[in-house]
Amino acid sequence: MNIKNIIMAGLLCCGFAVALTSCSKDTEAFYTVGEDDGPRILNDDLKGSYEINHDENFVLSIIVTPTDMTTVRWYDFDRLVNEGKEINQPFETGEYTIKVVATTNKGKETFRTFKLTVKPLDGEPITTNNDVSERVVKAGEHVKLHGDNLSNITKVSLGDRKIDVTYNAAESCVEYDIPADMANGTYRVSLITADDKSFGGGKQSVITKPTSYKSSLSGSPDGAEITIDGRMLDKITAVTVGGIGCQFISKSESKLVIAVPAMKEGIYDLVATAEDGTTMQFCDDGELLENGKYSATYEITLWEGATEINWGDSNVKIEAAKFADVPVGSSIIMYFQIVDMPDNYHCLRVTTPWWEGAPDFVPQVDGLTQEQSPYTFTFKASDKSNVETTGAMLFVGYGYKLTKVSYK
């Protein structure tokens, strides 16, 4: 081999060694990716949820590539809260879904989301009612927001609007008027004291058009009578499911009952049109969506919500009356999401309100994983008898969020 070839071979070997060394750790930001490549968030330590106290800053760093060509922005339901690869700032009391968006100079994006819970300190003002009656309100409406330690609250803010409040000691709430010109949308509420200290008050959706409290409804493929709960529903003049018109049975400001015709099993668009041509919007975990869905299914919902199960501190009880029409031999279906826990322990158990006084419907399942959702068990004759005797079915355990219980 001549001298020139020996030198070239040596350079190639060195280059290969350098390449291997520079990519040895997936979580190290690197600079060699071109600007036309898509971004990546490289954190292998990014958790699904975080929890801090109100007197702490939330601190987190994001590792992205291409690191010198990517901008990182942090959002709370489309509201920009921070820009940069690191965040170190306080948040008001409450629950947040933080979306971290990485965008390259060429406009290519990727994102990650996680939950952030900010716990109040003892004695701080807090709101205690998350019912839709207080969280979904009309523009121009007089509203109440219930809670604890609210006597020093003089204003609330919704977005950039500050509104004077009156404290109602008898009902432990603040009262105020939603501005008539408030734009349709979801706002984070801040509770403000006379000395301008601010505390989290959850979210409030201000509506200016018909709104359903749920974004998805279901009924039998053989045809079903369904009830839509919400606000301004008396304005609705037409409803279609999958483009097929539905018959009105009754309607009021807060309730609309329709008959959905028979159709094949499947998921269909649900569209409700008001007399002025606007279409109904839908609530989903405090957010307002333009699109709703209807599921034609033989699966019937017994309970729906979002409860983090934590043994006796937090569980879900479904009363015996709900099981009156559930046939023996049916499949009971539990939909859940695993919650990130410090001890990484997750378990499921379905029992009675007596706990140890009757056999479990589902004995304790340790090592529960997300892959087991939905969890299904058979409703036996003995189960039906136990529900009737003890008055309910109780869903307990640890480390998961129950979102729906149904049967089929």
Contacts in CASP RR format, 6 or more apart in sequence:
PFRMAT RR
TARGET T0000
AUTHOR 0000-0000-0000
METHOD contacts of the structure
MODEL  1
MNIKNIIMAGLLCCGFAVALTSCSKDTEAFYTVGEDDGPRILNDDLKGSY
EINHDENFVLSIIVTPTDMTTVRWYDFDRLVNEGKEINQPFETGEYTIKV
VATTNKGKETFRTFKLTVKPLDGEPITTNNDVSERVVKAGEHVKLHGDNL
SNITKVSLGDRKIDVTYNAAESCVEYDIPADMANGTYRVSLITADDKSFG
GGKQSVITKPTSYKSSLSGSPDGAEITIDGRMLDKITAVTVGGIGCQFIS
KSESKLVIAVPAMKEGIYDLVATAEDGTTMQFCDDGELLENGKYSATYEI
TLWEGATEINWGDSNVKIEAAKFADVPVGSSIIMYFQIVDMPDNYHCLRV
TTPWWEGAPDFVPQVDGLTQEQSPYTFTFKASDKSNVETTGAMLFVGYGY
KLTKVSYK
1 9 0 8 1.000
22 30 0 8 1.000
22 32 0 8 1.000
23 30 0 8 1.000
26 42 0 8 1.000
26 44 0 8 1.000
27 42 0 8 1.000
27 43 0 8 1.000
27 44 0 8 1.000
27 45 0 8 1.000
27 63 0 8 1.000
28 42 0 8 1.000
28 63 0 8 1.000
29 42 0 8 1.000
29 63 0 8 1.000
29 64 0 8 1.000
29 65 0 8 1.000
29 67 0 8 1.000
30 65 0 8 1.000
30 66 0 8 1.000
30 67 0 8 1.000
31 66 0 8 1.000
31 67 0 8 1.000
31 68 0 8 1.000
32 66 0 8 1.000
33 65 0 8 1.000
33 66 0 8 1.000
33 69 0 8 1.000
34 66 0 8 1.000
34 69 0 8 1.000
35 66 0 8 1.000
35 69 0 8 1.000
35 104 0 8 1.000
35 105 0 8 1.000
35 106 0 8 1.000
36 106 0 8 1.000
37 66 0 8 1.000
37 104 0 8 1.000
37 108 0 8 1.000
38 104 0 8 1.000
38 108 0 8 1.000
38 110 0 8 1.000
39 64 0 8 1.000
39 65 0 8 1.000
39 66 0 8 1.000
39 70 0 8 1.000
39 102 0 8 1.000
39 103 0 8 1.000
39 104 0 8 1.000
39 108 0 8 1.000
39 109 0 8 1.000
39 110 0 8 1.000
40 64 0 8 1.000
40 65 0 8 1.000
40 102 0 8 1.000
40 110 0 8 1.000
41 62 0 8 1.000
41 63 0 8 1.000
41 64 0 8 1.000
41 100 0 8 1.000
41 102 0 8 1.000
41 110 0 8 1.000
41 111 0 8 1.000
41 112 0 8 1.000
42 63 0 8 1.000
42 64 0 8 1.000
42 65 0 8 1.000
43 62 0 8 1.000
43 63 0 8 1.000
43 112 0 8 1.000
46 62 0 8 1.000
46 112 0 8 1.000
46 114 0 8 1.000
47 114 0 8 1.000
47 340 0 8 1.000
48 114 0 8 1.000
48 115 0 8 1.000
48 340 0 8 1.000
49 114 0 8 1.000
49 115 0 8 1.000
49 116 0 8 1.000
49 117 0 8 1.000
49 339 0 8 1.000
49 340 0 8 1.000
50 58 0 8 1.000
50 60 0 8 1.000
50 114 0 8 1.000
50 115 0 8 1.000
50 116 0 8 1.000
50 117 0 8 1.000
51 116 0 8 1.000
51 117 0 8 1.000
51 118 0 8 1.000
51 119 0 8 1.000
52 58 0 8 1.000
52 91 0 8 1.000
52 116 0 8 1.000
52 117 0 8 1.000
52 118 0 8 1.000
52 119 0 8 1.000
53 118 0 8 1.000
53 119 0 8 1.000
53 121 0 8 1.000
54 90 0 8 1.000
54 92 0 8 1.000
54 93 0 8 1.000
54 118 0 8 1.000
54 119 0 8 1.000
54 120 0 8 1.000
54 121 0 8 1.000
54 124 0 8 1.000
54 199 0 8 1.000
55 121 0 8 1.000
56 90 0 8 1.000
57 88 0 8 1.000
57 89 0 8 1.000
57 90 0 8 1.000
58 87 0 8 1.000
58 88 0 8 1.000
58 89 0 8 1.000
58 90 0 8 1.000
58 91 0 8 1.000
58 116 0 8 1.000
58 118 0 8 1.000
59 86 0 8 1.000
59 87 0 8 1.000
59 88 0 8 1.000
60 86 0 8 1.000
60 87 0 8 1.000
61 85 0 8 1.000
61 86 0 8 1.000
62 72 0 8 1.000
62 84 0 8 1.000
62 85 0 8 1.000
62 86 0 8 1.000
62 100 0 8 1.000
62 102 0 8 1.000
63 85 0 8 1.000
64 70 0 8 1.000
64 72 0 8 1.000
64 85 0 8 1.000
64 102 0 8 1.000
66 104 0 8 1.000
67 85 0 8 1.000
69 104 0 8 1.000
69 105 0 8 1.000
70 102 0 8 1.000
70 103 0 8 1.000
70 104 0 8 1.000
70 105 0 8 1.000
71 83 0 8 1.000
71 84 0 8 1.000
71 102 0 8 1.000
71 103 0 8 1.000
71 104 0 8 1.000
72 83 0 8 1.000
72 84 0 8 1.000
72 85 0 8 1.000
72 100 0 8 1.000
72 101 0 8 1.000
72 102 0 8 1.000
72 103 0 8 1.000
73 80 0 8 1.000
73 82 0 8 1.000
73 83 0 8 1.000
73 84 0 8 1.000
73 100 0 8 1.000
73 101 0 8 1.000
73 103 0 8 1.000
74 80 0 8 1.000
74 81 0 8 1.000
74 82 0 8 1.000
74 83 0 8 1.000
74 84 0 8 1.000
74 87 0 8 1.000
74 98 0 8 1.000
74 99 0 8 1.000
74 100 0 8 1.000
74 101 0 8 1.000
75 81 0 8 1.000
75 98 0 8 1.000
75 99 0 8 1.000
75 100 0 8 1.000
75 101 0 8 1.000
76 96 0 8 1.000
76 97 0 8 1.000
76 98 0 8 1.000
76 99 0 8 1.000
76 188 0 8 1.000
77 97 0 8 1.000
77 186 0 8 1.000
77 188 0 8 1.000
77 203 0 8 1.000
77 287 0 8 1.000
79 188 0 8 1.000
81 87 0 8 1.000
81 89 0 8 1.000
81 91 0 8 1.000
81 98 0 8 1.000
82 89 0 8 1.000
91 116 0 8 1.000
91 118 0 8 1.000
92 118 0 8 1.000
92 188 0 8 1.000
92 190 0 8 1.000
92 198 0 8 1.000
92 199 0 8 1.000
92 200 0 8 1.000
92 201 0 8 1.000
93 118 0 8 1.000
93 119 0 8 1.000
93 120 0 8 1.000
93 124 0 8 1.000
93 126 0 8 1.000
93 199 0 8 1.000
93 200 0 8 1.000
93 201 0 8 1.000
94 117 0 8 1.000
94 118 0 8 1.000
94 120 0 8 1.000
94 200 0 8 1.000
94 201 0 8 1.000
94 202 0 8 1.000
95 115 0 8 1.000
95 116 0 8 1.000
95 117 0 8 1.000
95 118 0 8 1.000
95 202 0 8 1.000
96 115 0 8 1.000
96 116 0 8 1.000
96 117 0 8 1.000
96 118 0 8 1.000
97 113 0 8 1.000
97 114 0 8 1.000
97 115 0 8 1.000
97 116 0 8 1.000
98 113 0 8 1.000
98 114 0 8 1.000
98 115 0 8 1.000
98 116 0 8 1.000
99 111 0 8 1.000
99 112 0 8 1.000
99 113 0 8 1.000
100 111 0 8 1.000
100 112 0 8 1.000
100 113 0 8 1.000
100 114 0 8 1.000
101 109 0 8 1.000
101 110 0 8 1.000
101 111 0 8 1.000
102 109 0 8 1.000
102 110 0 8 1.000
102 111 0 8 1.000
103 109 0 8 1.000
120 126 0 8 1.000
120 199 0 8 1.000
123 148 0 8 1.000
123 149 0 8 1.000
124 149 0 8 1.000
124 199 0 8 1.000
125 147 0 8 1.000
125 148 0 8 1.000
125 149 0 8 1.000
125 150 0 8 1.000
125 152 0 8 1.000
125 153 0 8 1.000
125 191 0 8 1.000
125 193 0 8 1.000
125 199 0 8 1.000
125 200 0 8 1.000
126 147 0 8 1.000
126 148 0 8 1.000
126 149 0 8 1.000
126 199 0 8 1.000
126 200 0 8 1.000
126 201 0 8 1.000
127 145 0 8 1.000
127 146 0 8 1.000
127 147 0 8 1.000
127 189 0 8 1.000
127 191 0 8 1.000
127 200 0 8 1.000
127 201 0 8 1.000
127 202 0 8 1.000
128 146 0 8 1.000
128 147 0 8 1.000
128 148 0 8 1.000
129 145 0 8 1.000
129 146 0 8 1.000
129 147 0 8 1.000
130 202 0 8 1.000
132 213 0 8 1.000
132 230 0 8 1.000
132 283 0 8 1.000
134 143 0 8 1.000
134 144 0 8 1.000
134 145 0 8 1.000
134 146 0 8 1.000
134 204 0 8 1.000
135 203 0 8 1.000
135 204 0 8 1.000
135 205 0 8 1.000
135 286 0 8 1.000
136 204 0 8 1.000
136 205 0 8 1.000
136 207 0 8 1.000
136 211 0 8 1.000
136 213 0 8 1.000
136 230 0 8 1.000
136 231 0 8 1.000
136 283 0 8 1.000
137 143 0 8 1.000
137 178 0 8 1.000
137 204 0 8 1.000
137 205 0 8 1.000
137 206 0 8 1.000
137 207 0 8 1.000
138 178 0 8 1.000
138 206 0 8 1.000
138 207 0 8 1.000
138 208 0 8 1.000
138 231 0 8 1.000
138 232 0 8 1.000
139 178 0 8 1.000
139 179 0 8 1.000
139 180 0 8 1.000
139 181 0 8 1.000
139 182 0 8 1.000
139 184 0 8 1.000
139 206 0 8 1.000
139 207 0 8 1.000
139 208 0 8 1.000
140 177 0 8 1.000
140 178 0 8 1.000
140 179 0 8 1.000
140 180 0 8 1.000
140 182 0 8 1.000
141 177 0 8 1.000
141 178 0 8 1.000
142 175 0 8 1.000
142 176 0 8 1.000
142 177 0 8 1.000
142 178 0 8 1.000
143 175 0 8 1.000
143 176 0 8 1.000
143 177 0 8 1.000
143 178 0 8 1.000
144 168 0 8 1.000
144 171 0 8 1.000
144 173 0 8 1.000
144 174 0 8 1.000
144 175 0 8 1.000
145 156 0 8 1.000
145 173 0 8 1.000
145 174 0 8 1.000
145 175 0 8 1.000
145 176 0 8 1.000
145 189 0 8 1.000
145 201 0 8 1.000
145 204 0 8 1.000
146 171 0 8 1.000
146 172 0 8 1.000
146 173 0 8 1.000
147 172 0 8 1.000
147 173 0 8 1.000
148 172 0 8 1.000
150 167 0 8 1.000
150 172 0 8 1.000
150 173 0 8 1.000
150 174 0 8 1.000
150 191 0 8 1.000
151 167 0 8 1.000
151 169 0 8 1.000
152 193 0 8 1.000
152 194 0 8 1.000
153 165 0 8 1.000
153 167 0 8 1.000
153 174 0 8 1.000
153 191 0 8 1.000
153 192 0 8 1.000
153 193 0 8 1.000
154 164 0 8 1.000
154 165 0 8 1.000
154 192 0 8 1.000
154 193 0 8 1.000
154 194 0 8 1.000
155 162 0 8 1.000
155 163 0 8 1.000
155 164 0 8 1.000
155 165 0 8 1.000
155 192 0 8 1.000
156 162 0 8 1.000
156 163 0 8 1.000
156 165 0 8 1.000
156 174 0 8 1.000
156 176 0 8 1.000
156 189 0 8 1.000
156 190 0 8 1.000
156 191 0 8 1.000
156 192 0 8 1.000
156 201 0 8 1.000
157 163 0 8 1.000
157 189 0 8 1.000
157 190 0 8 1.000
157 192 0 8 1.000
157 198 0 8 1.000
158 178 0 8 1.000
158 182 0 8 1.000
158 187 0 8 1.000
158 188 0 8 1.000
158 189 0 8 1.000
158 204 0 8 1.000
158 206 0 8 1.000
159 187 0 8 1.000
159 188 0 8 1.000
161 179 0 8 1.000
161 182 0 8 1.000
162 192 0 8 1.000
163 176 0 8 1.000
163 177 0 8 1.000
163 178 0 8 1.000
163 179 0 8 1.000
164 176 0 8 1.000
165 174 0 8 1.000
165 175 0 8 1.000
165 176 0 8 1.000
166 174 0 8 1.000
166 175 0 8 1.000
166 176 0 8 1.000
167 173 0 8 1.000
167 174 0 8 1.000
168 174 0 8 1.000
168 175 0 8 1.000
174 191 0 8 1.000
178 206 0 8 1.000
182 206 0 8 1.000
182 208 0 8 1.000
183 206 0 8 1.000
183 208 0 8 1.000
184 206 0 8 1.000
184 207 0 8 1.000
184 208 0 8 1.000
184 209 0 8 1.000
184 281 0 8 1.000
184 288 0 8 1.000
185 205 0 8 1.000
185 206 0 8 1.000
185 207 0 8 1.000
185 288 0 8 1.000
186 203 0 8 1.000
186 204 0 8 1.000
186 205 0 8 1.000
186 206 0 8 1.000
186 286 0 8 1.000
186 287 0 8 1.000
186 288 0 8 1.000
187 203 0 8 1.000
187 204 0 8 1.000
187 205 0 8 1.000
187 206 0 8 1.000
188 200 0 8 1.000
188 201 0 8 1.000
188 202 0 8 1.000
188 203 0 8 1.000
189 200 0 8 1.000
189 201 0 8 1.000
189 202 0 8 1.000
189 203 0 8 1.000
189 204 0 8 1.000
190 198 0 8 1.000
190 199 0 8 1.000
190 200 0 8 1.000
190 201 0 8 1.000
191 198 0 8 1.000
191 199 0 8 1.000
191 200 0 8 1.000
191 201 0 8 1.000
192 198 0 8 1.000
192 199 0 8 1.000
193 199 0 8 1.000
203 286 0 8 1.000
205 211 0 8 1.000
205 283 0 8 1.000
205 286 0 8 1.000
205 287 0 8 1.000
205 288 0 8 1.000
207 231 0 8 1.000
207 232 0 8 1.000
207 281 0 8 1.000
207 288 0 8 1.000
209 232 0 8 1.000
209 235 0 8 1.000
209 274 0 8 1.000
209 278 0 8 1.000
209 279 0 8 1.000
209 280 0 8 1.000
209 281 0 8 1.000
210 230 0 8 1.000
210 231 0 8 1.000
210 232 0 8 1.000
210 233 0 8 1.000
210 235 0 8 1.000
210 236 0 8 1.000
210 272 0 8 1.000
210 274 0 8 1.000
210 278 0 8 1.000
210 280 0 8 1.000
210 281 0 8 1.000
211 230 0 8 1.000
211 231 0 8 1.000
211 232 0 8 1.000
211 280 0 8 1.000
211 281 0 8 1.000
211 282 0 8 1.000
211 283 0 8 1.000
211 288 0 8 1.000
212 228 0 8 1.000
212 229 0 8 1.000
212 230 0 8 1.000
212 233 0 8 1.000
212 272 0 8 1.000
212 280 0 8 1.000
212 281 0 8 1.000
212 282 0 8 1.000
212 283 0 8 1.000
212 292 0 8 1.000
213 229 0 8 1.000
213 230 0 8 1.000
213 283 0 8 1.000
214 228 0 8 1.000
214 229 0 8 1.000
214 282 0 8 1.000
214 283 0 8 1.000
214 284 0 8 1.000
214 304 0 8 1.000
215 282 0 8 1.000
215 283 0 8 1.000
215 284 0 8 1.000
215 289 0 8 1.000
215 291 0 8 1.000
215 292 0 8 1.000
215 293 0 8 1.000
216 292 0 8 1.000
216 293 0 8 1.000
216 294 0 8 1.000
216 295 0 8 1.000
217 226 0 8 1.000
217 228 0 8 1.000
217 270 0 8 1.000
217 293 0 8 1.000
217 294 0 8 1.000
217 295 0 8 1.000
218 226 0 8 1.000
218 294 0 8 1.000
218 295 0 8 1.000
218 296 0 8 1.000
218 297 0 8 1.000
218 299 0 8 1.000
218 300 0 8 1.000
218 301 0 8 1.000
219 226 0 8 1.000
219 260 0 8 1.000
219 294 0 8 1.000
219 295 0 8 1.000
219 296 0 8 1.000
219 297 0 8 1.000
219 300 0 8 1.000
220 296 0 8 1.000
220 297 0 8 1.000
220 298 0 8 1.000
220 300 0 8 1.000
221 262 0 8 1.000
221 263 0 8 1.000
221 264 0 8 1.000
221 265 0 8 1.000
221 266 0 8 1.000
221 296 0 8 1.000
221 297 0 8 1.000
221 298 0 8 1.000
222 262 0 8 1.000
223 259 0 8 1.000
223 260 0 8 1.000
223 261 0 8 1.000
223 262 0 8 1.000
223 263 0 8 1.000
223 296 0 8 1.000
224 259 0 8 1.000
224 260 0 8 1.000
224 296 0 8 1.000
225 249 0 8 1.000
225 257 0 8 1.000
225 258 0 8 1.000
225 259 0 8 1.000
225 260 0 8 1.000
226 257 0 8 1.000
226 258 0 8 1.000
226 260 0 8 1.000
226 294 0 8 1.000
227 255 0 8 1.000
227 256 0 8 1.000
227 257 0 8 1.000
228 255 0 8 1.000
228 256 0 8 1.000
228 257 0 8 1.000
228 258 0 8 1.000
228 272 0 8 1.000
229 254 0 8 1.000
229 255 0 8 1.000
230 254 0 8 1.000
230 255 0 8 1.000
230 256 0 8 1.000
231 253 0 8 1.000
231 254 0 8 1.000
232 253 0 8 1.000
232 274 0 8 1.000
233 251 0 8 1.000
233 252 0 8 1.000
233 253 0 8 1.000
233 254 0 8 1.000
233 255 0 8 1.000
233 256 0 8 1.000
233 280 0 8 1.000
234 251 0 8 1.000
234 252 0 8 1.000
234 253 0 8 1.000
235 274 0 8 1.000
235 275 0 8 1.000
235 276 0 8 1.000
236 251 0 8 1.000
236 256 0 8 1.000
236 272 0 8 1.000
236 273 0 8 1.000
236 274 0 8 1.000
236 275 0 8 1.000
236 280 0 8 1.000
237 273 0 8 1.000
237 274 0 8 1.000
237 275 0 8 1.000
238 245 0 8 1.000
238 272 0 8 1.000
238 273 0 8 1.000
239 245 0 8 1.000
239 246 0 8 1.000
239 248 0 8 1.000
239 256 0 8 1.000
239 258 0 8 1.000
239 270 0 8 1.000
239 271 0 8 1.000
239 272 0 8 1.000
239 273 0 8 1.000
240 246 0 8 1.000
240 269 0 8 1.000
240 270 0 8 1.000
240 271 0 8 1.000
241 260 0 8 1.000
241 261 0 8 1.000
241 263 0 8 1.000
241 268 0 8 1.000
241 269 0 8 1.000
241 270 0 8 1.000
241 294 0 8 1.000
242 263 0 8 1.000
242 268 0 8 1.000
242 269 0 8 1.000
242 270 0 8 1.000
242 271 0 8 1.000
242 294 0 8 1.000
243 268 0 8 1.000
243 269 0 8 1.000
243 271 0 8 1.000
244 261 0 8 1.000
244 263 0 8 1.000
245 261 0 8 1.000
246 258 0 8 1.000
246 259 0 8 1.000
246 260 0 8 1.000
246 261 0 8 1.000
247 258 0 8 1.000
247 259 0 8 1.000
248 256 0 8 1.000
248 257 0 8 1.000
248 258 0 8 1.000
249 257 0 8 1.000
249 258 0 8 1.000
249 259 0 8 1.000
250 256 0 8 1.000
250 257 0 8 1.000
251 257 0 8 1.000
256 272 0 8 1.000
260 294 0 8 1.000
260 296 0 8 1.000
263 296 0 8 1.000
264 296 0 8 1.000
265 296 0 8 1.000
265 297 0 8 1.000
265 298 0 8 1.000
266 295 0 8 1.000
266 296 0 8 1.000
266 297 0 8 1.000
267 293 0 8 1.000
267 294 0 8 1.000
267 295 0 8 1.000
267 296 0 8 1.000
268 293 0 8 1.000
268 294 0 8 1.000
268 295 0 8 1.000
268 296 0 8 1.000
269 291 0 8 1.000
269 292 0 8 1.000
269 293 0 8 1.000
269 294 0 8 1.000
270 292 0 8 1.000
270 293 0 8 1.000
270 294 0 8 1.000
271 279 0 8 1.000
271 280 0 8 1.000
271 292 0 8 1.000
272 279 0 8 1.000
272 280 0 8 1.000
273 279 0 8 1.000
273 280 0 8 1.000
274 280 0 8 1.000
279 290 0 8 1.000
281 288 0 8 1.000
281 289 0 8 1.000
281 290 0 8 1.000
282 288 0 8 1.000
282 289 0 8 1.000
282 290 0 8 1.000
282 291 0 8 1.000
282 292 0 8 1.000
283 289 0 8 1.000
285 306 0 8 1.000
297 408 0 8 1.000
298 408 0 8 1.000
299 333 0 8 1.000
299 406 0 8 1.000
299 407 0 8 1.000
299 408 0 8 1.000
300 406 0 8 1.000
300 407 0 8 1.000
300 408 0 8 1.000
301 404 0 8 1.000
301 405 0 8 1.000
301 406 0 8 1.000
302 318 0 8 1.000
302 322 0 8 1.000
302 323 0 8 1.000
302 326 0 8 1.000
302 332 0 8 1.000
302 405 0 8 1.000
302 406 0 8 1.000
302 407 0 8 1.000
303 316 0 8 1.000
303 318 0 8 1.000
303 322 0 8 1.000
303 404 0 8 1.000
303 405 0 8 1.000
304 403 0 8 1.000
304 404 0 8 1.000
304 405 0 8 1.000
305 402 0 8 1.000
305 403 0 8 1.000
305 404 0 8 1.000
306 401 0 8 1.000
306 402 0 8 1.000
306 403 0 8 1.000
307 314 0 8 1.000
307 315 0 8 1.000
307 316 0 8 1.000
307 401 0 8 1.000
307 402 0 8 1.000
308 314 0 8 1.000
308 339 0 8 1.000
308 399 0 8 1.000
308 400 0 8 1.000
308 401 0 8 1.000
309 315 0 8 1.000
309 316 0 8 1.000
309 336 0 8 1.000
309 348 0 8 1.000
309 395 0 8 1.000
309 396 0 8 1.000
309 397 0 8 1.000
309 398 0 8 1.000
309 399 0 8 1.000
309 400 0 8 1.000
309 401 0 8 1.000
309 402 0 8 1.000
310 397 0 8 1.000
310 398 0 8 1.000
310 399 0 8 1.000
311 396 0 8 1.000
311 397 0 8 1.000
311 398 0 8 1.000
312 396 0 8 1.000
315 394 0 8 1.000
315 395 0 8 1.000
315 396 0 8 1.000
315 397 0 8 1.000
316 394 0 8 1.000
316 395 0 8 1.000
316 402 0 8 1.000
316 405 0 8 1.000
317 353 0 8 1.000
317 392 0 8 1.000
317 393 0 8 1.000
317 394 0 8 1.000
317 395 0 8 1.000
318 392 0 8 1.000
318 393 0 8 1.000
318 395 0 8 1.000
318 405 0 8 1.000
319 391 0 8 1.000
319 392 0 8 1.000
320 387 0 8 1.000
320 388 0 8 1.000
320 390 0 8 1.000
320 391 0 8 1.000
320 392 0 8 1.000
320 393 0 8 1.000
323 379 0 8 1.000
323 384 0 8 1.000
323 387 0 8 1.000
323 388 0 8 1.000
323 393 0 8 1.000
326 332 0 8 1.000
326 379 0 8 1.000
326 384 0 8 1.000
326 407 0 8 1.000
327 379 0 8 1.000
328 379 0 8 1.000
328 380 0 8 1.000
328 381 0 8 1.000
328 384 0 8 1.000
329 378 0 8 1.000
329 379 0 8 1.000
329 380 0 8 1.000
330 378 0 8 1.000
330 379 0 8 1.000
330 407 0 8 1.000
330 408 0 8 1.000
331 376 0 8 1.000
331 377 0 8 1.000
331 378 0 8 1.000
331 379 0 8 1.000
331 407 0 8 1.000
331 408 0 8 1.000
332 350 0 8 1.000
332 361 0 8 1.000
332 376 0 8 1.000
332 377 0 8 1.000
332 378 0 8 1.000
332 379 0 8 1.000
332 405 0 8 1.000
332 406 0 8 1.000
332 407 0 8 1.000
333 374 0 8 1.000
333 375 0 8 1.000
333 376 0 8 1.000
333 404 0 8 1.000
333 405 0 8 1.000
333 406 0 8 1.000
333 407 0 8 1.000
333 408 0 8 1.000
334 348 0 8 1.000
334 350 0 8 1.000
334 373 0 8 1.000
334 374 0 8 1.000
334 375 0 8 1.000
334 376 0 8 1.000
334 395 0 8 1.000
334 402 0 8 1.000
334 404 0 8 1.000
334 405 0 8 1.000
335 373 0 8 1.000
335 374 0 8 1.000
335 402 0 8 1.000
335 403 0 8 1.000
335 404 0 8 1.000
335 405 0 8 1.000
335 406 0 8 1.000
336 348 0 8 1.000
336 373 0 8 1.000
336 374 0 8 1.000
336 375 0 8 1.000
336 400 0 8 1.000
336 401 0 8 1.000
336 402 0 8 1.000
336 403 0 8 1.000
337 370 0 8 1.000
337 373 0 8 1.000
337 400 0 8 1.000
337 401 0 8 1.000
337 403 0 8 1.000
338 346 0 8 1.000
338 368 0 8 1.000
338 369 0 8 1.000
338 370 0 8 1.000
338 373 0 8 1.000
338 399 0 8 1.000
338 400 0 8 1.000
338 401 0 8 1.000
339 346 0 8 1.000
339 399 0 8 1.000
339 400 0 8 1.000
339 401 0 8 1.000
341 398 0 8 1.000
341 399 0 8 1.000
345 366 0 8 1.000
345 367 0 8 1.000
345 398 0 8 1.000
345 399 0 8 1.000
346 367 0 8 1.000
346 368 0 8 1.000
346 369 0 8 1.000
346 398 0 8 1.000
346 399 0 8 1.000
346 400 0 8 1.000
347 364 0 8 1.000
347 365 0 8 1.000
347 366 0 8 1.000
347 367 0 8 1.000
347 368 0 8 1.000
347 397 0 8 1.000
347 398 0 8 1.000
347 399 0 8 1.000
348 362 0 8 1.000
348 364 0 8 1.000
348 365 0 8 1.000
348 368 0 8 1.000
348 375 0 8 1.000
348 395 0 8 1.000
348 397 0 8 1.000
348 400 0 8 1.000
349 360 0 8 1.000
349 362 0 8 1.000
349 363 0 8 1.000
349 364 0 8 1.000
349 365 0 8 1.000
349 395 0 8 1.000
349 396 0 8 1.000
349 397 0 8 1.000
350 360 0 8 1.000
350 361 0 8 1.000
350 362 0 8 1.000
350 377 0 8 1.000
350 393 0 8 1.000
350 394 0 8 1.000
350 395 0 8 1.000
350 396 0 8 1.000
351 358 0 8 1.000
351 360 0 8 1.000
351 361 0 8 1.000
351 362 0 8 1.000
351 394 0 8 1.000
351 396 0 8 1.000
352 358 0 8 1.000
352 360 0 8 1.000
352 361 0 8 1.000
352 386 0 8 1.000
352 387 0 8 1.000
352 390 0 8 1.000
352 391 0 8 1.000
352 392 0 8 1.000
352 393 0 8 1.000
352 394 0 8 1.000
353 390 0 8 1.000
353 391 0 8 1.000
353 392 0 8 1.000
353 394 0 8 1.000
354 390 0 8 1.000
355 394 0 8 1.000
357 390 0 8 1.000
358 386 0 8 1.000
358 389 0 8 1.000
358 390 0 8 1.000
359 382 0 8 1.000
359 386 0 8 1.000
361 377 0 8 1.000
361 383 0 8 1.000
361 386 0 8 1.000
361 393 0 8 1.000
362 375 0 8 1.000
362 377 0 8 1.000
364 397 0 8 1.000
365 372 0 8 1.000
365 375 0 8 1.000
368 399 0 8 1.000
368 400 0 8 1.000
379 407 0 8 1.000
387 393 0 8 1.000
395 402 0 8 1.000
395 405 0 8 1.000
END
